[in-house]
Amino acid sequence: MLKVGQLLKFVSDLNPQNTPTRLSFFNFLRGFPHADDVLTPELIEMFFNYCMDYPHWASNKQQLGHEVQFLLENFNSFYQQKFDLSKVRFPQHMQLLEIEHFSDLVDAVSSYVKTLAKEGDKFRILPDQNKRVVAIVLRADKSLEVRTFDRKFTIRNGKLEPLRDDLVLYYTPELELSSHHTHKIEVAPYITAQFRVMNDKISGVLIRGYVFQKLAEMKNDSLQDQTRVLFPIKRLEQFFLDRRTDPYYQDLISQLERTAALVQQGDSEALKWANIILGKADTALDNVFLGDKLLTLLARDLRHALGEHNRKNLSSSALSSDILIAQQLPEADEECLKIAPLKEFDLTN
């Protein structure tokens, strides 16, 4: 069987920087699949689906399809093996549409998710700020899948199908990110993260733009430190996790409470990190725990404690200056006494 690594080397030897199509194809193969993965028609179609998400490729799908087809035909000849191109749907044969009404989007996603559900599975379709739809799928074994969909669909065998159907987070029955799956999530417009998680450590890549440039690579990094990935994950977890059981939320609450108390006591170390904690809280409120009352209240309390500390310091500084001036006044008076008295002038002349 042909492997992804073989195709990657073949494209690499053809100077992929020479054309946008070749560069995009090369970057995609290098960024998403593993070199040891079997080369399948589904993988090639995934590349085309990713491309069709970008206006640039949607308007140049003929060029994209023909050039990749030419590459694959030459790849077959080079390895003298038969990669079945007849099973690949090329972009020039794809019909792309964007669902206009949000209620229709919810219905289309619901119909699609039903095709994925098995006996004993349950699912819910939830709107996310009218921009996308989130599907929470509870499997019979109590594991969970969180799938996200936007408005872009294609037609396959007469049925609507999401253009991007691989944006999924997988959770264990204990609601921890699964270490047995590869996760994908869109962390920002046109930036996709693909990663695996092991013991709260994350390894993967961030891919950006229509040429699928590798924006960043994560190698056994702490998930808590990778906020570009962490915040979008936490944002989705709000749909099914109670914040009171979320370790990240509880830790943030604890940090705010503890820092505010230490600032009130005048702790010098707390004063150094207080603004960092406030920054974390503000970011979490803007991106994850939108409008959370407790988090908002505690952030306000910490700001108030910092403000009170600064006002006390300002008052103390002003008082110290006044005392210093007062201490210097007697010396000034002595100097004045050393000045010779004015002589009397005869004003009768």
Secondary structure, 3 states (H helix, E strand, C coil): CCEHHHHHHHHHCCCHHHCHHHHHHHHHHHHCCCCCCECCHHHHHHHHHHHHCCHHHHCCHHHHHHHHHHHHHHHHHHHCCCCCHHHCCCHHHCCEEECCCHHHHHHHHHHHHHHHCCCCCEEEEEEECCCEEEEEEECCCCCEEEEEECCEEEEECCEEEECCCCCEEEECCCCCECCCCCEEEEEECCEEEEEEEECCEEEEEEEECCCCEEEEEEEEEEHHHCHHHHHHHHHHHCCCCCHHHCHHHHHHHHHHHHHHHHHHCCCHHHHHHHHHHHHHHHHHHHHCCCCCHHHHHHHHHHHHHHHHHHHHHHHHHHHHHHHHHHHHHHHHHHHHHCCCCCCCCCCCC
